[in-house]
Amino acid sequence: MNEATGLPQQRTLFRVLWIISLCHLLNDMVQFVLPASYPILAASFHLDFGQVGLITLVYQATASLLQPAVGLYTDHRPKYYALPLGMGFSMLGMLMLSAAPSYALLLLGGGMLGIGSSIFHPESSRVARLASGGRHGLAQSLFQVGGNAGAALGPLLAAFLVLPHGQGAMAWVSLVALFAMLLLAWIAYWQKHHRFRIETISRQHRPRREPLSKRRVALCLGILASLLFSKFVYLAAIGSYYTFYLIERFRIPVQDAQLYLFLFLAANAVGTLAGGPIGDRIGRKLVIWCSILGVLPFTLALPYADLPWTVALSIPIGLILASAFSSIVVYGQDLIPGKTGAVSGVFFGLAFGLSGIGAAALGHLADLYGIVDVYRLCSVLPAIGLLAAFLPKLEQPDPGACPLNAEGRDAATK
């Protein structure tokens, strides 16, 4: 018990957080093998760019559109074994892709991968919040950095396994999903036996504040969606076209351009890890404000810089911009208490959808006007961060005031 408040105490359950972060790594590694394997699939089935794009559309549509529905459903009807079930869809999708004899089955396999992702993200985000002990930003950052690592490792797995050995080698990737299913079965067991108790303690520690009107909540969600738009469309410009931009503007070799992209992605991972804990300490609104709007001077300067300054500017851009997502997700969860799955599903679904739509739209604009003009256009996107001024400041719990007592700690980590 906390002697000052008379309430049961909480503690951040790092064992659970590390396992769910590892599962996020494994999930996204499996998911990102698909786009990295497009050259093999295109050669095997004689696909044109439109057919390859349709595979991406099926995957992105199922992965993004179903997430809010899954989160909302499990908010009201908890399904403790949804996580291993979702990973089972991903494993089945990878097996179908490895043995698909026709283009139609390739589309079905991509859809299965998307369904697996749509179940995994809202449910695993719920587990991260459940194990946070009140340090919601830290928990989301640890969870999300696992996904960043998996997104980076997926193409490597495809490069060393699928591309040399062909479509059939994708079956071996399904073993990664099988291992993740075993870890998620343990998470499901833990969640089933401790979720009610930990949620009860969390509600007791929840800071009291005047409830916002439905209109104010809707306005806040619209602002958060606009901030996600600016963030993920700009990240799509970097992630998808940065190497093309560097090669066209500075005439550098492909290998050098890839190295500079790696520096940006590494800064992005560090920003993701740092953003959540900083939000726990100084408040999420301030992190959101500084992350989106604070990157504006760097993005405005980048299209006009020479090569050394372009590389130098890309590092703080990745570092600062990435710090927002954890705080945006947790802010949304705090905004609508009790709807963790639905809020997580909406925001992760938006992240998937905006990234895909942004990449496609920017590619079309680059064909029409050139990649340099696209970067000049995108440089003003962080100005949308001015909308963060209209977000109310939600009270934050003091994470230092709540560790699980010895009895509760032992029970929660068994």
C-alpha positions in Angstrom: 0.0 0.0 0.0 1.0 3.6 -0.6 1.1 5.1 3.0 0.5 8.6 1.6 -2.7 7.7 -0.4 -3.9 4.4 1.1 -4.0 3.0 -2.4 -2.3 -0.2 -3.7 1.0 0.6 -5.3 2.2 0.0 -8.9 5.4 -0.8 -10.6 6.5 -0.8 -14.2 6.7 -4.5 -15.2 9.8 -4.4 -17.4 9.8 -8.2 -18.1 6.4 -7.9 -19.8 7.5 -4.7 -21.6 10.6 -6.3 -23.0 8.7 -9.4 -24.2 6.0 -7.4 -25.9 8.6 -5.2 -27.5 10.5 -8.3 -28.7 7.2 -9.6 -30.1 6.7 -6.2 -31.9 10.1 -6.6 -33.4 9.3 -10.1 -34.6 5.9 -9.1 -35.9 7.2 -6.1 -38.0 10.2 -8.2 -39.2 7.7 -10.7 -40.7 5.5 -7.9 -42.1 8.4 -6.1 -43.8 9.7 -9.2 -45.5 6.7 -8.9 -47.9 7.7 -5.6 -49.6 11.4 -6.5 -49.5 10.5 -9.7 -51.5 8.6 -7.9 -54.3 11.5 -8.4 -56.8 11.3 -12.2 -56.4 7.5 -12.2 -56.6 7.4 -9.8 -59.6 9.9 -12.0 -61.5 8.1 -15.3 -60.6 4.6 -14.1 -61.6 5.6 -11.5 -64.2 4.0 -8.7 -62.3 3.9 -5.1 -63.4 4.1 -2.1 -61.0 0.3 -1.9 -60.8 0.0 -5.5 -59.6 2.7 -5.0 -57.1 0.9 -1.9 -55.8 -2.3 -3.9 -55.5 -0.6 -6.4 -53.1 0.5 -3.4 -51.0 -3.0 -1.9 -51.1 -4.6 -5.2 -49.9 -2.0 -5.5 -47.1 -2.2 -1.8 -46.1 -6.0 -1.8 -46.2 -6.5 -4.8 -44.0 -3.7 -3.7 -41.7 -5.0 -0.1 -41.2 -8.7 -0.2 -41.6 -9.3 -3.2 -39.3 -7.2 -2.0 -36.4 -9.8 0.4 -34.9 -12.5 -2.2 -35.2 -10.4 -4.8 -33.4 -9.4 -2.4 -30.7 -13.0 -1.3 -30.1 -14.3 -4.9 -30.0 -11.7 -6.1 -27.5 -12.2 -3.0 -25.3 -15.7 -4.3 -24.6 -15.0 -8.1 -24.9 -11.5 -8.9 -23.8 -10.0 -11.7 -25.8 -6.8 -12.8 -23.9 -5.6 -15.1 -26.7 -6.1 -12.6 -29.5 -2.4 -11.8 -29.7 -1.2 -15.4 -30.5 -4.2 -15.7 -32.8 -3.2 -12.6 -34.7 0.3 -13.8 -35.0 -1.2 -17.1 -36.3 -2.8 -15.1 -39.2 0.7 -13.6 -40.0 2.3 -17.1 -40.0 -0.5 -18.4 -42.3 -0.1 -15.4 -44.6 3.7 -16.0 -44.9 3.1 -19.7 -45.6 0.5 -18.8 -48.3 2.9 -16.4 -49.9 5.7 -19.0 -49.9 3.6 -21.6 -51.8 1.1 -19.4 -53.7 0.7 -20.8 -57.3 -1.3 -17.8 -58.5 -1.5 -14.0 -58.2 -4.9 -14.3 -56.4 -3.3 -16.3 -53.6 -0.5 -13.7 -53.3 -3.2 -11.2 -52.6 -4.9 -13.5 -50.1 -1.5 -14.0 -48.4 -0.9 -10.3 -48.2 -4.4 -9.9 -46.7 -3.7 -12.5 -44.1 -0.5 -10.6 -43.1 -2.6 -7.4 -42.8 -5.2 -9.1 -40.6 -2.4 -10.4 -38.3 -1.0 -6.8 -38.0 -4.4 -5.4 -37.4 -4.9 -7.7 -34.4 -1.4 -7.4 -33.0 -0.9 -3.6 -32.8 -4.0 -2.5 -30.7 -3.8 -5.5 -28.4 0.0 -5.3 -27.8 -0.3 -1.6 -27.2 -2.9 -2.4 -24.5 -0.5 -4.8 -22.9 2.3 -2.1 -22.9 -0.1 0.3 -21.1 -1.2 -2.4 -18.7 2.5 -3.1 -17.7 3.5 0.5 -17.6 2.9 1.1 -13.9 1.8 4.6 -14.8 4.8 5.4 -16.9 2.7 5.2 -20.1 5.1 7.1 -22.3 8.1 4.9 -21.4 6.1 1.8 -22.0 4.9 3.0 -25.5 8.4 4.0 -26.4 9.9 0.6 -25.5 7.1 -1.0 -27.4 7.4 1.1 -30.5 11.2 0.9 -30.7 10.8 -2.9 -31.1 8.7 -2.2 -34.2 11.3 0.1 -35.6 14.0 -2.5 -35.2 11.7 -5.1 -36.8 11.0 -2.8 -39.8 14.8 -2.5 -40.3 15.5 -6.2 -39.9 12.8 -7.4 -42.2 14.5 -6.3 -45.4 17.8 -7.8 -44.1 16.0 -11.1 -43.6 14.6 -11.0 -47.1 18.0 -10.1 -48.5 19.8 -13.0 -46.9 17.1 -15.6 -47.0 14.3 -15.0 -49.6 16.2 -13.2 -52.4 19.0 -15.8 -52.7 16.7 -18.9 -52.3 13.4 -17.8 -54.0 9.7 -17.6 -53.0 9.7 -20.9 -51.2 12.2 -19.6 -48.6 9.5 -17.4 -47.3 8.2 -20.5 -45.5 11.2 -20.3 -43.2 10.1 -16.8 -42.1 7.0 -18.3 -40.7 9.2 -19.9 -38.0 9.8 -16.3 -36.7 6.0 -15.9 -36.4 5.7 -19.3 -34.6 8.3 -18.2 -32.1 6.4 -15.0 -31.5 3.2 -17.0 -31.0 4.9 -18.9 -28.1 6.0 -15.6 -26.5 2.5 -14.1 -27.0 0.9 -17.2 -25.4 2.8 -16.4 -22.2 1.7 -12.8 -22.5 -1.9 -13.9 -22.9 -1.6 -16.1 -19.8 -0.2 -13.3 -17.8 -2.8 -10.8 -19.0 -5.7 -13.2 -18.2 -4.5 -13.7 -14.6 -3.4 -10.1 -13.8 -5.3 -7.7 -16.1 -8.3 -7.0 -13.8 -6.2 -6.4 -10.7 -3.7 -4.1 -12.5 -6.5 -2.1 -14.2 -8.2 -1.6 -10.9 -5.1 -0.2 -9.3 -4.5 2.0 -12.4 -8.0 3.4 -12.1 -7.4 4.2 -8.5 -4.2 6.1 -9.3 -5.8 7.9 -12.3 -5.7 11.7 -11.7 -9.0 13.3 -11.4 -9.9 16.0 -13.9 -13.1 17.5 -15.3 -14.4 15.4 -18.2 -14.2 17.0 -21.6 -17.3 17.4 -23.7 -17.7 15.0 -26.7 -17.2 18.0 -29.0 -13.9 18.9 -27.3 -12.7 15.3 -27.5 -13.6 15.1 -31.2 -11.7 18.4 -31.8 -8.7 17.0 -29.9 -8.8 13.8 -32.0 -9.0 15.8 -35.2 -5.9 17.8 -34.1 -4.0 14.7 -33.3 -4.9 13.2 -36.7 -3.6 16.4 -38.4 -0.4 16.1 -36.5 0.0 12.5 -37.5 -0.6 13.5 -41.1 2.2 16.0 -41.0 4.6 13.6 -39.2 4.0 10.5 -41.4 3.7 12.2 -44.7 7.1 13.9 -44.1 8.6 10.6 -42.9 7.3 9.0 -46.1 9.2 11.6 -48.0 12.4 10.7 -46.2 11.9 6.9 -45.9 10.8 6.3 -49.4 12.7 9.0 -51.4 15.6 10.3 -49.4 18.1 8.2 -51.4 16.6 9.4 -54.7 16.8 13.0 -53.5 20.5 12.7 -52.5 21.4 10.9 -55.8 19.6 13.4 -58.0 20.6 16.6 -56.1 24.2 15.7 -55.2 25.1 13.0 -57.7 26.4 10.6 -55.0 26.7 6.8 -55.3 23.8 4.6 -54.1 25.9 3.2 -51.3 26.6 6.6 -49.8 22.9 7.5 -50.1 21.9 4.3 -48.2 24.4 5.2 -45.5 22.9 8.6 -45.0 19.4 7.1 -44.9 20.7 4.7 -42.2 21.8 7.8 -40.1 18.3 9.2 -40.4 16.7 6.0 -39.4 19.0 5.5 -36.4 18.2 9.0 -35.2 14.5 8.1 -35.7 14.9 5.1 -33.4 16.6 7.1 -30.7 13.9 9.7 -30.9 11.2 7.1 -30.6 12.9 5.6 -27.5 13.4 9.0 -25.8 10.0 10.7 -26.6 7.8 8.6 -24.2 9.9 9.0 -21.0 10.3 12.7 -21.7 6.6 13.0 -22.0 6.1 11.2 -18.7 8.3 13.9 -17.0 7.3 17.2 -18.7 3.9 16.4 -20.1 2.8 15.0 -23.4 1.4 18.2 -24.8 4.7 19.9 -24.6 6.5 17.0 -26.3 3.9 16.9 -29.1 4.3 20.7 -29.5 8.1 20.7 -29.5 8.3 17.5 -31.7 6.1 18.6 -34.6 6.6 22.3 -34.6 10.2 22.3 -33.3 11.4 20.4 -36.3 10.2 23.1 -38.7 13.4 25.2 -38.9 15.4 22.1 -39.9 12.9 20.9 -42.5 12.7 24.4 -44.1 16.5 24.6 -44.3 17.1 21.1 -45.7 16.0 21.6 -49.4 18.5 24.5 -49.7 21.5 23.0 -47.9 24.6 21.4 -49.4 25.4 17.7 -48.9 27.1 17.9 -45.5 24.4 20.2 -44.1 21.7 18.0 -45.6 23.0 15.0 -43.7 23.6 17.0 -40.6 20.0 18.4 -40.7 18.5 15.0 -41.3 19.7 13.7 -37.9 17.8 16.2 -35.7 14.8 15.9 -38.0 14.7 12.2 -37.4 15.4 12.6 -33.7 12.9 15.3 -32.9 10.0 14.2 -35.2 10.1 10.6 -34.0 9.6 11.6 -30.4 6.0 12.6 -31.0 4.3 9.3 -31.7 4.5 7.7 -28.3 3.2 10.9 -26.7 0.4 11.2 -29.3 -0.8 7.6 -28.6 -0.7 8.0 -24.8 -2.3 11.4 -25.0 -5.2 9.9 -27.0 -5.5 7.0 -24.5 -5.6 9.5 -21.6 -8.2 11.6 -23.6 -10.6 8.7 -23.7 -10.0 6.5 -20.6 -11.2 2.8 -21.0 -10.8 2.8 -24.8 -7.1 1.8 -25.0 -7.6 -0.7 -27.8 -9.8 1.5 -29.9 -7.5 4.6 -29.6 -4.4 2.5 -30.3 -6.1 0.9 -33.3 -7.0 4.3 -34.7 -3.6 5.8 -34.3 -1.6 2.8 -35.5 -4.1 2.4 -38.4 -3.6 6.1 -39.3 0.2 5.6 -39.2 -0.1 2.6 -41.6 -2.6 4.4 -43.9 -0.9 7.8 -44.0 2.5 6.3 -44.7 1.2 4.3 -47.6 -1.0 7.1 -49.1 1.8 9.6 -48.5 4.4 7.5 -50.3 2.1 7.0 -53.3 1.1 10.7 -53.5 4.6 12.0 -53.2 5.8 9.5 -55.8 3.2 10.8 -58.2 4.2 14.4 -57.4 7.9 13.6 -57.9 7.1 12.2 -61.4 5.3 15.4 -62.3 7.5 18.1 -60.7 10.7 16.4 -59.6 11.9 15.1 -56.2 13.6 18.4 -55.2 10.4 20.3 -55.5 8.6 17.6 -53.5 11.1 18.1 -50.6 10.5 21.9 -50.8 6.7 21.3 -50.5 7.1 18.8 -47.6 9.3 21.2 -45.7 6.3 23.2 -44.5 4.3 20.2 -43.2 5.6 20.6 -39.6 3.9 24.0 -39.5 0.7 22.0 -38.8 2.2 21.6 -35.3 0.8 25.0 -34.5 -2.5 23.2 -33.9 -1.0 21.6 -30.8 -1.6 24.9 -29.0 -5.4 24.0 -29.0 -4.9 20.7 -27.1 -5.9 20.8 -23.4 -3.1 19.9 -20.9 -4.2 16.6 -19.4 -3.0 16.0 -15.9 -0.2 13.4 -15.6 0.2 10.9 -12.8 3.5 11.0 -10.9 5.2 7.8 -12.1 7.7 8.0 -9.2 4.9 7.7 -6.7 3.7 4.3 -7.7 5.9 1.0 -7.5 3.9 -2.6 -7.0 4.3 -3.8 -3.4 6.3 -7.0 -2.9 3.2 -9.2 -3.0 1.8 -7.6 -6.1 5.1 -7.5 -7.8 5.6 -11.2 -7.4 2.2 -12.0 -8.6 2.4 -9.8 -11.7 5.7 -11.1 -12.9 5.1 -14.9 -12.5 
